[in-house]
Amino acid sequence: MKLILAIIKPFKLDAVREALTAAGIEGMTATEAKGFGRQKGQTEIYRGAEYEINFLPKMRLEVVVDDGQVEAACAAIRDAANTDKIGDGKIFVVNVDEAIRIRTGENGAAAL
């Protein structure tokens, strides 16, 4: 099993969810996050004053999938979240040793 962590732009959340559903991925956790990368934030003007925003709003997605679904899930996220502009985000894939469904006690791939 693998944990896929994806950092995406907030307005792409619904598109990514739909793409993952179409790829056969059944569950996802989304958390609001703030961060910056190479873009180093942005400058905005509010009521005539200029403000520098160092941390931009992002969404952090967490998806646990079976080893055979990793490529499809990553491709779905990449295709749906891509805007061809700086700040589109990143995808990280991490090993998962165990998963346990609390309600039934199922473990491993059956818990997904």
Long-range contacts (C-beta under 8 A, 24 or more apart in sequence): 1-64, 1-65, 1-66, 1-67, 1-95, 1-96, 1-99, 1-108, 1-109, 1-112, 2-64, 2-65, 2-67, 2-70, 2-93, 2-94, 2-95, 2-96, 3-62, 3-63, 3-64, 3-93, 3-94, 3-95, 3-96, 4-61, 4-62, 4-63, 4-64, 4-65, 4-70, 4-73, 4-74, 4-77, 4-91, 4-92, 4-93, 4-94, 5-60, 5-61, 5-62, 5-91, 5-92, 5-93, 5-94, 6-60, 6-61, 6-63, 6-77, 6-81, 6-89, 6-90, 6-91, 6-92, 7-33, 7-35, 7-58, 7-59, 7-60, 7-61, 7-89, 7-90, 8-58, 8-59, 8-61, 8-77, 8-81, 8-88, 8-89, 9-58, 9-59, 9-81, 9-83, 9-87, 9-88, 9-89, 10-57, 10-58, 10-59, 12-59, 12-80, 12-81, 12-83, 13-59, 13-61, 15-80, 15-81, 16-61, 16-76, 16-77, 16-80, 16-81, 18-80, 19-76, 19-77, 19-79, 19-80, 20-63, 20-73, 20-76, 20-77, 20-80, 22-76, 23-69, 23-72, 23-73, 23-75, 23-76, 24-69, 24-72, 25-63, 25-65, 25-69, 25-72, 25-73, 25-76, 26-112, 27-63, 27-64, 27-112, 28-61, 28-62, 28-63, 29-61, 29-62, 29-63, 30-59, 30-60, 30-61, 30-62, 31-59, 31-60, 31-61, 31-62, 32-57, 32-58, 32-59, 32-60, 33-57, 33-58, 33-59, 33-60, 34-58, 37-87, 37-90, 38-86, 39-86, 39-87, 56-87, 58-89, 64-96, 64-99, 64-112, 65-112, 66-109, 66-112
